[in-house]
Amino acid sequence: MAQGQSRSSNSLVVPQANAALDQLKYEVAQELGIAIPQDGYMGNMATRDAGSIGGNITRKLVQIAEQQLAGRQA
């Protein structure tokens, strides 16, 4: 599947966030030392690597949300 295409039924609440999420994916992969193919096809990527990337993205997004909530309460 080409980059930007997905079989997922999930849809972004803010479609403009797609570029930021892609950037976050590449940043997390780089931090973990996982190479993402230049063509964007991740079908040959190990499940463990894909899970690590997704898990770390989730951790970062939760951390960002917690910081924003803490800022509102202060």
KOLGU-4560 file (N, C-alpha, C; in nm, 3 decimals, padded with zeros to 5 digits):
<recs>
<n_xx: 00.084 n_yy: -00.117 n_zz: 00.000 ca_xx: 00.000 ca_yy: 00.000 ca_zz: 00.000 c_xx: 00.089 c_yy: 00.124 c_zz: 00.000 mol: A seq: 1 type: MET>
<n_xx: 00.054 n_yy: 00.221 n_zz: -00.073 ca_xx: 00.133 ca_yy: 00.343 ca_zz: -00.084 c_xx: 00.119 c_yy: 00.427 c_zz: 00.041 mol: A seq: 2 type: ALA>
<n_xx: 00.215 n_yy: 00.515 n_zz: 00.062 ca_xx: 00.213 ca_yy: 00.601 ca_zz: 00.179 c_xx: 00.089 c_yy: 00.689 c_zz: 00.176 mol: A seq: 3 type: GLN>
<n_xx: 00.029 n_yy: 00.703 n_zz: 00.293 ca_xx: -00.091 ca_yy: 00.786 ca_zz: 00.302 c_xx: -00.219 c_yy: 00.707 c_zz: 00.280 mol: A seq: 4 type: GLY>
<n_xx: -00.207 n_yy: 00.584 n_zz: 00.233 ca_xx: -00.324 ca_yy: 00.500 ca_zz: 00.214 c_xx: -00.334 c_yy: 00.404 c_zz: 00.331 mol: A seq: 5 type: GLN>
<n_xx: -00.455 n_yy: 00.370 n_zz: 00.369 ca_xx: -00.474 ca_yy: 00.281 ca_zz: 00.482 c_xx: -00.603 c_yy: 00.202 c_zz: 00.465 mol: A seq: 6 type: SER>
<n_xx: -00.602 n_yy: 00.081 n_zz: 00.516 ca_xx: -00.723 ca_yy: 00.001 ca_zz: 00.515 c_xx: -00.803 c_yy: 00.023 c_zz: 00.643 mol: A seq: 7 type: ARG>
<n_xx: -00.750 n_yy: 00.100 n_zz: 00.733 ca_xx: -00.813 ca_yy: 00.122 ca_zz: 00.862 c_xx: -00.944 c_yy: 00.199 c_zz: 00.846 mol: A seq: 8 type: SER>
<n_xx: -01.040 n_yy: 00.165 n_zz: 00.930 ca_xx: -01.166 ca_yy: 00.237 ca_zz: 00.929 c_xx: -01.162 c_yy: 00.358 c_zz: 01.022 mol: A seq: 9 type: SER>
<n_xx: -01.049 n_yy: 00.375 n_zz: 01.093 ca_xx: -01.034 ca_yy: 00.491 ca_zz: 01.180 c_xx: -01.022 c_yy: 00.617 c_zz: 01.096 mol: A seq: 10 type: ASN>
<n_xx: -01.079 n_yy: 00.724 n_zz: 01.146 ca_xx: -01.065 ca_yy: 00.851 ca_zz: 01.075 c_xx: -01.019 c_yy: 00.956 c_zz: 01.176 mol: A seq: 11 type: SER>
<n_xx: -00.937 n_yy: 01.047 n_zz: 01.129 ca_xx: -00.886 ca_yy: 01.153 ca_zz: 01.215 c_xx: -00.993 c_yy: 01.256 c_zz: 01.241 mol: A seq: 12 type: LEU>
<n_xx: -01.001 n_yy: 01.302 n_zz: 01.363 ca_xx: -01.095 ca_yy: 01.407 ca_zz: 01.399 c_xx: -01.051 c_yy: 01.537 c_zz: 01.332 mol: A seq: 13 type: VAL>
<n_xx: -00.919 n_yy: 01.559 n_zz: 01.328 ca_xx: -00.861 ca_yy: 01.676 ca_zz: 01.263 c_xx: -00.774 c_yy: 01.626 c_zz: 01.148 mol: A seq: 14 type: VAL>
<n_xx: -00.826 n_yy: 01.622 n_zz: 01.026 ca_xx: -00.751 ca_yy: 01.566 ca_zz: 00.913 c_xx: -00.615 c_yy: 01.631 c_zz: 00.891 mol: A seq: 15 type: PRO>
<n_xx: -00.600 n_yy: 01.757 n_zz: 00.928 ca_xx: -00.473 ca_yy: 01.826 ca_zz: 00.909 c_xx: -00.364 c_yy: 01.768 c_zz: 01.001 mol: A seq: 16 type: GLN>
<n_xx: -00.401 n_yy: 01.690 n_zz: 01.099 ca_xx: -00.305 ca_yy: 01.631 ca_zz: 01.192 c_xx: -00.229 c_yy: 01.515 c_zz: 01.130 mol: A seq: 17 type: ALA>
<n_xx: -00.268 n_yy: 01.472 n_zz: 01.013 ca_xx: -00.205 ca_yy: 01.357 ca_zz: 00.947 c_xx: -00.055 c_yy: 01.377 c_zz: 00.929 mol: A seq: 18 type: ASN>
<n_xx: -00.014 n_yy: 01.494 n_zz: 00.885 ca_xx: 00.128 ca_yy: 01.522 ca_zz: 00.864 c_xx: 00.205 c_yy: 01.518 c_zz: 00.996 mol: A seq: 19 type: ALA>
<n_xx: 00.146 n_yy: 01.573 n_zz: 01.101 ca_xx: 00.212 ca_yy: 01.572 ca_zz: 01.232 c_xx: 00.225 c_yy: 01.430 c_zz: 01.285 mol: A seq: 20 type: ALA>
<n_xx: 00.124 n_yy: 01.348 n_zz: 01.265 ca_xx: 00.131 ca_yy: 01.208 ca_zz: 01.310 c_xx: 00.236 c_yy: 01.130 c_zz: 01.231 mol: A seq: 21 type: LEU>
<n_xx: 00.245 n_yy: 01.156 n_zz: 01.102 ca_xx: 00.349 ca_yy: 01.091 ca_zz: 01.021 c_xx: 00.487 c_yy: 01.132 c_zz: 01.070 mol: A seq: 22 type: ASP>
<n_xx: 00.505 n_yy: 01.260 n_zz: 01.099 ca_xx: 00.633 ca_yy: 01.309 ca_zz: 01.150 c_xx: 00.667 c_yy: 01.242 c_zz: 01.282 mol: A seq: 23 type: GLN>
<n_xx: 00.569 n_yy: 01.229 n_zz: 01.370 ca_xx: 00.589 ca_yy: 01.164 ca_zz: 01.498 c_xx: 00.629 c_yy: 01.018 c_zz: 01.478 mol: A seq: 24 type: LEU>
<n_xx: 00.568 n_yy: 00.952 n_zz: 01.381 ca_xx: 00.600 ca_yy: 00.813 ca_zz: 01.352 c_xx: 00.747 c_yy: 00.799 c_zz: 01.313 mol: A seq: 25 type: LYS>
<n_xx: 00.795 n_yy: 00.887 n_zz: 01.228 ca_xx: 00.935 ca_yy: 00.881 ca_zz: 01.185 c_xx: 01.030 c_yy: 00.915 c_zz: 01.300 mol: A seq: 26 type: TYR>
<n_xx: 00.993 n_yy: 01.011 n_zz: 01.384 ca_xx: 01.077 ca_yy: 01.048 ca_zz: 01.498 c_xx: 01.090 c_yy: 00.932 c_zz: 01.596 mol: A seq: 27 type: GLU>
<n_xx: 00.977 n_yy: 00.867 n_zz: 01.627 ca_xx: 00.978 ca_yy: 00.755 ca_zz: 01.720 c_xx: 01.060 c_yy: 00.639 c_zz: 01.662 mol: A seq: 28 type: VAL>
<n_xx: 01.040 n_yy: 00.611 n_zz: 01.535 ca_xx: 01.117 ca_yy: 00.502 ca_zz: 01.472 c_xx: 01.266 c_yy: 00.531 c_zz: 01.479 mol: A seq: 29 type: ALA>
<n_xx: 01.304 n_yy: 00.655 n_zz: 01.456 ca_xx: 01.446 ca_yy: 00.692 ca_zz: 01.462 c_xx: 01.499 c_yy: 00.676 c_zz: 01.605 mol: A seq: 30 type: GLN>
<n_xx: 01.421 n_yy: 00.718 n_zz: 01.704 ca_xx: 01.463 ca_yy: 00.702 ca_zz: 01.844 c_xx: 01.484 c_yy: 00.555 c_zz: 01.879 mol: A seq: 31 type: GLU>
<n_xx: 01.401 n_yy: 00.469 n_zz: 01.823 ca_xx: 01.410 ca_yy: 00.326 ca_zz: 01.852 c_xx: 01.512 c_yy: 00.254 c_zz: 01.763 mol: A seq: 32 type: LEU>
<n_xx: 01.566 n_yy: 00.324 n_zz: 01.665 ca_xx: 01.662 ca_yy: 00.263 ca_zz: 01.574 c_xx: 01.598 c_yy: 00.171 c_zz: 01.472 mol: A seq: 33 type: GLY>
<n_xx: 01.473 n_yy: 00.199 n_zz: 01.439 ca_xx: 01.399 ca_yy: 00.118 ca_zz: 01.341 c_xx: 01.393 c_yy: 00.196 c_zz: 01.210 mol: A seq: 34 type: ILE>
<n_xx: 01.435 n_yy: 00.131 n_zz: 01.103 ca_xx: 01.434 ca_yy: 00.196 ca_zz: 00.972 c_xx: 01.296 c_yy: 00.180 c_zz: 00.907 mol: A seq: 35 type: ALA>
<n_xx: 01.238 n_yy: 00.290 n_zz: 00.865 ca_xx: 01.112 ca_yy: 00.288 ca_zz: 00.790 c_xx: 01.148 c_yy: 00.301 c_zz: 00.643 mol: A seq: 36 type: ILE>
<n_xx: 01.097 n_yy: 00.211 n_zz: 00.560 ca_xx: 01.130 ca_yy: 00.217 ca_zz: 00.417 c_xx: 01.093 c_yy: 00.351 c_zz: 00.354 mol: A seq: 37 type: PRO>
<n_xx: 01.178 n_yy: 00.398 n_zz: 00.265 ca_xx: 01.157 ca_yy: 00.527 ca_zz: 00.199 c_xx: 01.030 c_yy: 00.531 c_zz: 00.115 mol: A seq: 38 type: GLN>
<n_xx: 00.990 n_yy: 00.416 n_zz: 00.062 ca_xx: 00.870 ca_yy: 00.414 ca_zz: -00.022 c_xx: 00.741 c_yy: 00.415 c_zz: 00.059 mol: A seq: 39 type: ASP>
<n_xx: 00.754 n_yy: 00.404 n_zz: 00.193 ca_xx: 00.636 ca_yy: 00.410 ca_zz: 00.279 c_xx: 00.566 c_yy: 00.278 c_zz: 00.298 mol: A seq: 40 type: GLY>
<n_xx: 00.607 n_yy: 00.175 n_zz: 00.225 ca_xx: 00.544 ca_yy: 00.043 ca_zz: 00.239 c_xx: 00.600 c_yy: -00.027 c_zz: 00.361 mol: A seq: 41 type: TYR>
<n_xx: 00.515 n_yy: -00.058 n_zz: 00.455 ca_xx: 00.562 ca_yy: -00.119 ca_zz: 00.580 c_xx: 00.520 c_yy: -00.264 c_zz: 00.593 mol: A seq: 42 type: MET>
<n_xx: 00.479 n_yy: -00.325 n_zz: 00.484 ca_xx: 00.434 ca_yy: -00.464 ca_zz: 00.485 c_xx: 00.542 c_yy: -00.563 c_zz: 00.521 mol: A seq: 43 type: GLY>
<n_xx: 00.667 n_yy: -00.526 n_zz: 00.501 ca_xx: 00.777 ca_yy: -00.617 ca_zz: 00.532 c_xx: 00.836 c_yy: -00.590 c_zz: 00.670 mol: A seq: 44 type: ASN>
<n_xx: 00.780 n_yy: -00.495 n_zz: 00.743 ca_xx: 00.830 ca_yy: -00.461 ca_zz: 00.875 c_xx: 00.785 c_yy: -00.566 c_zz: 00.976 mol: A seq: 45 type: MET>
<n_xx: 00.873 n_yy: -00.599 n_zz: 01.070 ca_xx: 00.838 ca_yy: -00.697 ca_zz: 01.172 c_xx: 00.726 c_yy: -00.642 c_zz: 01.261 mol: A seq: 46 type: ALA>
<n_xx: 00.638 n_yy: -00.731 n_zz: 01.301 ca_xx: 00.526 ca_yy: -00.693 ca_zz: 01.386 c_xx: 00.574 c_yy: -00.630 c_zz: 01.515 mol: A seq: 47 type: THR>
<n_xx: 00.681 n_yy: -00.684 n_zz: 01.570 ca_xx: 00.737 ca_yy: -00.630 ca_zz: 01.695 c_xx: 00.780 c_yy: -00.484 c_zz: 01.676 mol: A seq: 48 type: ARG>
<n_xx: 00.844 n_yy: -00.454 n_zz: 01.562 ca_xx: 00.888 ca_yy: -00.316 ca_zz: 01.536 c_xx: 00.769 c_yy: -00.222 c_zz: 01.519 mol: A seq: 49 type: ASP>
<n_xx: 00.669 n_yy: -00.266 n_zz: 01.443 ca_xx: 00.551 ca_yy: -00.182 ca_zz: 01.422 c_xx: 00.479 c_yy: -00.157 c_zz: 01.555 mol: A seq: 50 type: ALA>
<n_xx: 00.472 n_yy: -00.259 n_zz: 01.639 ca_xx: 00.409 ca_yy: -00.245 ca_zz: 01.770 c_xx: 00.485 c_yy: -00.151 c_zz: 01.860 mol: A seq: 51 type: GLY>
<n_xx: 00.618 n_yy: -00.157 n_zz: 01.853 ca_xx: 00.702 ca_yy: -00.067 ca_zz: 01.933 c_xx: 00.680 c_yy: 00.077 c_zz: 01.892 mol: A seq: 52 type: SER>
<n_xx: 00.673 n_yy: 00.100 n_zz: 01.763 ca_xx: 00.650 ca_yy: 00.236 ca_zz: 01.713 c_xx: 00.513 c_yy: 00.286 c_zz: 01.760 mol: A seq: 53 type: ILE>
<n_xx: 00.410 n_yy: 00.205 n_zz: 01.740 ca_xx: 00.274 ca_yy: 00.244 ca_zz: 01.779 c_xx: 00.261 c_yy: 00.266 c_zz: 01.929 mol: A seq: 54 type: GLY>
<n_xx: 00.323 n_yy: 00.180 n_zz: 02.008 ca_xx: 00.317 ca_yy: 00.194 ca_zz: 02.153 c_xx: 00.384 c_yy: 00.322 c_zz: 02.201 mol: A seq: 55 type: GLY>
<n_xx: 00.498 n_yy: 00.353 n_zz: 02.143 ca_xx: 00.570 ca_yy: 00.474 ca_zz: 02.183 c_xx: 00.499 c_yy: 00.600 c_zz: 02.136 mol: A seq: 56 type: ASN>
<n_xx: 00.434 n_yy: 00.594 n_zz: 02.020 ca_xx: 00.354 ca_yy: 00.708 ca_zz: 01.975 c_xx: 00.241 c_yy: 00.733 c_zz: 02.074 mol: A seq: 57 type: ILE>
<n_xx: 00.175 n_yy: 00.626 n_zz: 02.116 ca_xx: 00.065 ca_yy: 00.639 ca_zz: 02.212 c_xx: 00.115 c_yy: 00.700 c_zz: 02.342 mol: A seq: 58 type: THR>
<n_xx: 00.230 n_yy: 00.652 n_zz: 02.392 ca_xx: 00.288 ca_yy: 00.708 ca_zz: 02.514 c_xx: 00.312 c_yy: 00.858 c_zz: 02.501 mol: A seq: 59 type: ARG>
<n_xx: 00.369 n_yy: 00.898 n_zz: 02.388 ca_xx: 00.399 ca_yy: 01.040 ca_zz: 02.367 c_xx: 00.272 c_yy: 01.123 c_zz: 02.360 mol: A seq: 60 type: LYS>
<n_xx: 00.170 n_yy: 01.072 n_zz: 02.290 ca_xx: 00.045 ca_yy: 01.147 ca_zz: 02.279 c_xx: -00.024 c_yy: 01.161 c_zz: 02.414 mol: A seq: 61 type: LEU>
<n_xx: -00.020 n_yy: 01.056 n_zz: 02.495 ca_xx: -00.079 ca_yy: 01.063 ca_zz: 02.629 c_xx: -00.001 c_yy: 01.163 c_zz: 02.714 mol: A seq: 62 type: VAL>
<n_xx: 00.131 n_yy: 01.161 n_zz: 02.704 ca_xx: 00.215 ca_yy: 01.254 ca_zz: 02.779 c_xx: 00.183 c_yy: 01.399 c_zz: 02.740 mol: A seq: 63 type: GLN>
<n_xx: 00.168 n_yy: 01.425 n_zz: 02.611 ca_xx: 00.134 ca_yy: 01.559 ca_zz: 02.564 c_xx: -00.003 c_yy: 01.602 c_zz: 02.620 mol: A seq: 64 type: ILE>
<n_xx: -00.100 n_yy: 01.511 n_zz: 02.615 ca_xx: -00.234 ca_yy: 01.544 ca_zz: 02.665 c_xx: -00.231 c_yy: 01.571 c_zz: 02.815 mol: A seq: 65 type: ALA>
<n_xx: -00.154 n_yy: 01.492 n_zz: 02.890 ca_xx: -00.143 ca_yy: 01.513 ca_zz: 03.034 c_xx: -00.081 c_yy: 01.649 c_zz: 03.065 mol: A seq: 66 type: GLU>
<n_xx: 00.020 n_yy: 01.687 n_zz: 02.988 ca_xx: 00.084 ca_yy: 01.816 ca_zz: 03.009 c_xx: -00.013 c_yy: 01.930 c_zz: 02.980 mol: A seq: 67 type: GLN>
<n_xx: -00.093 n_yy: 01.915 n_zz: 02.875 ca_xx: -00.191 ca_yy: 02.019 ca_zz: 02.841 c_xx: -00.298 c_yy: 02.030 c_zz: 02.950 mol: A seq: 68 type: GLN>
<n_xx: -00.343 n_yy: 01.915 n_zz: 03.001 ca_xx: -00.443 ca_yy: 01.918 ca_zz: 03.108 c_xx: -00.385 c_yy: 01.978 c_zz: 03.235 mol: A seq: 69 type: LEU>
<n_xx: -00.262 n_yy: 01.947 n_zz: 03.266 ca_xx: -00.198 ca_yy: 02.003 ca_zz: 03.386 c_xx: -00.182 c_yy: 02.154 c_zz: 03.371 mol: A seq: 70 type: ALA>
<n_xx: -00.155 n_yy: 02.201 n_zz: 03.251 ca_xx: -00.141 ca_yy: 02.344 ca_zz: 03.226 c_xx: -00.273 c_yy: 02.418 c_zz: 03.245 mol: A seq: 71 type: GLY>
<n_xx: -00.382 n_yy: 02.354 n_zz: 03.212 ca_xx: -00.514 ca_yy: 02.419 ca_zz: 03.228 c_xx: -00.553 c_yy: 02.427 c_zz: 03.374 mol: A seq: 72 type: ARG>
<n_xx: -00.511 n_yy: 02.330 n_zz: 03.453 ca_xx: -00.550 ca_yy: 02.325 ca_zz: 03.594 c_xx: -00.464 c_yy: 02.416 c_zz: 03.679 mol: A seq: 73 type: GLN>
<n_xx: -00.347 n_yy: 02.453 n_zz: 03.629 ca_xx: -00.254 ca_yy: 02.535 ca_zz: 03.711 c_xx: -00.297 c_yy: 02.679 c_zz: 03.719 mol: A seq: 74 type: ALA>
</recs>
